[in-house]
Amino acid sequence: MFISTRNPQDRRTYRRAIFQGLAPDGGLYVPEEWQDHTDLFRGLSPDMSFQEMAGEITAAILSREIRPEQARALAKKAFFFEPQLKALDENITLLELFHGPSCAFKDFGASFLAASMEFFLEGESEPAVILTATSGDTGSAVAQAFHNRKNIEVVILYPSGRVSPLQEKQLTTLGGNIQALEIDGSFDDCQRMVKEAFLDADLQDKLHLTSANSINLGRLLPQSFYYIFARVKTGLNSGIPFRFCVPSGNFGNLTAGLYAWKWGLPVDKFIAATNRNDVVPQYLFSGEFDPRPSVATYSNAMDVGNPSNFERMLHLFNRNWKAMRSLMSGYSVTDSETLELIGDFYRRRNHFLDPHTAVGIHAVKRFLYGRAGSREMGTNVVLSTAHAAKFTETVEKATGKKPTIPPQLQKPMEKEKKALSMGADMGELKQYLIDTYR
Ligand SMILES: *Cc1c(COP(=O)(O)O)cnc(C)c1O
C-alpha cells in the first residue's frame, strides 16, 4: 500500500494513488513499507532487456494488486524504448534515457503511468479525462505517452505564443485522443484554469477528471527501473564502489534511485547534481532547507527553487539529515562550467551533450577528482536526461555546431498544427469540457 507523506492514515492502493495524483492533504504518495527485493535483483540477468526487467520489478512491487502476467504485459506496453549504457572511460558511464518519443527521461515515467491507467480503466464505461497545463516541454512527454491509450482523453492547455515552435508542434500534431487548447494568456493562467477545474464540484461530478503531473506515483516508481537495469548490466556484485550521479531539479529522478536502494539495490553513493538552483546541495552541506524563487539557467528543466520531491526524500530518511548525508553528496554547477564542459566534450570526443547531462558529468568529476588520495574511483553512472538536439541553442553556443535532430523530434515539424483557441477563462474551459466529454 501507499500513504501520503503528510498523513499515514491516508492509505491507498497503487490504482487509487495514481488516479488521485496529489494527496488531498497536499502530500505525496510514498510506499508504506519497504520490501526487501534483494533476491529479485540477484535473479535479474545482464542478458535481459529493459522491458523484461521492468516486467519482473513491476510484478514484485505491485504484487498485492496485479498478477505477474498482468505486470509483465503492462511493462511491455509502456516500454517500447530502452535506456542505453555508454562507457565514457573506465570510471564514468552514461545511462542515456533519451531514446523515447520525446527524447527525455520523462518518457519512462509518463509512459508507465499511461499504461497503468489504461490497464485499470479497461472495461470502465466512462473515459478518464486528463487535464494538464504545460509551459512547453513536460506536456509533450505526457501527450506522446497517452496518445492512443484506450478509455483516456487528454486535454493540454498551453500559453499562446509562449512555447517554442517545436514544442507547439509536439503538442498539436498528434490528434486522436490528444486535444491541445491554445490559451490566450500566460502559463500561470493555464495552471490556474486547470486548478479551478479540479476544484469545481460540478465538473468533478460530471467527468472523471485526473492529472498526470510529475509528482504522480505512477511516474515516480518506474524511474527506479533504470537504476536497477544499470546496476545489473554493469555487474551487480562487482565489489568496487558504485555510484549514481543524477542531474536534478524537482528531484523525482533521484528519489526513484533512492527507492531502488531502499529495496536492496547495492549503491554506495548518490551524487545530486544541480545548476545554480541548489537548495538540496545546500541542505546536504548545512542541514538547512531554504527554498527560494528559481533562477534561469541553460539547464532549464532543472530550474526549480523548491523541489517538490524533497518531501519524499525527508520521509524516506525519517527527516534525518545525517542519514541523508551519508548516502548523498550534492554539487552545484554554473552555466559557464556547463558550457565549457559541452565544448570540451565536443572537441575531444566529437560528442554532443545536452546541458543537463553536462551538469551531471561536471559534478561526478568534482566528486572523483576533488577527493585527495581517493584510490577507489569505482563505477560511476551519470544519468543522461535529454538529447542534445532538444537544447540546440545552448549546444551551438558551446560547440559552434548544431546537433543532428533525431527523427522523432523532426517528424512533428512536418505535420499540421491542430489546436483550439480559447480565452484565459474558466467558464469557457468548463463549457468545452462538458460539451466534449460528457
Ligand atoms: C525534468 C528534467 C530533469 C530534472 O529531473 P527531476 O526529476 O525534476 O529532478 C533533468 N533533465 C531533464 C532533461 C529534464 O527534463
The ligand as an SDF file (V2000), in Angstrom:
LIG
                    3D

 15 15  0  0  0  0  0  0  0  0999 V2000
   12.8770   17.1040  -15.7060 C   0  0  0  0  0  0  0  0  0  0  0  0
   14.2980   17.0700  -16.1250 C   0  0  0  0  0  0  0  0  0  0  0  0
   15.3620   16.9920  -15.1960 C   0  0  0  0  0  0  0  0  0  0  0  0
   15.1410   17.0270  -13.7080 C   0  0  0  0  0  0  0  0  0  0  0  0
   14.5200   15.8800  -13.2250 O   0  0  0  0  0  0  0  0  0  0  0  0
   13.8280   15.8960  -11.7930 P   0  0  0  0  0  0  0  0  0  0  0  0
   13.1890   14.5820  -11.6440 O   0  0  0  0  0  0  0  0  0  0  0  0
   12.8450   17.0230  -11.8180 O   0  0  0  0  0  0  0  0  0  0  0  0
   14.9200   16.1470  -10.7960 O   0  0  0  0  0  0  0  0  0  0  0  0
   16.6560   16.8820  -15.6790 C   0  0  0  0  0  0  0  0  0  0  0  0
   16.9050   16.8840  -17.0020 N   0  0  0  0  0  0  0  0  0  0  0  0
   15.9240   16.9800  -17.9220 C   0  0  0  0  0  0  0  0  0  0  0  0
   16.2740   16.9890  -19.3630 C   0  0  0  0  0  0  0  0  0  0  0  0
   14.5880   17.0680  -17.5220 C   0  0  0  0  0  0  0  0  0  0  0  0
   13.6200   17.1720  -18.4390 O   0  0  0  0  0  0  0  0  0  0  0  0
  1  2  1  0
  2  3  1  0
  2 14  2  0
  3  4  1  0
  3 10  2  0
  4  5  1  0
  5  6  1  0
  6  7  2  0
  6  8  1  0
  6  9  1  0
 10 11  1  0
 11 12  2  0
 12 13  1  0
 12 14  1  0
 14 15  1  0
M  END
$$$$
